[in-house]
């Protein structure tokens, strides 16, 4: 469920914990990113692309994601995109 709308679902919520070590980067994004498709209808490979961006700043990750989506859709993005990039520094 989208954030803030959990009361609309009768399904129980599940909390999952994961390691978030020093120097790790977390990319949170909306369905406008995860459901991006190219002209042939193929989904953007969002699980593959950010792996090559590990050594850049969170600000640049956001810019690289935007540019990559623009290239993938040939400028025909059909939904809004939202992304939050967080890096653990301590």
Order of alpha helices (4+ residues) and beta strands (2+ residues): beta-alpha-alpha-alpha-beta
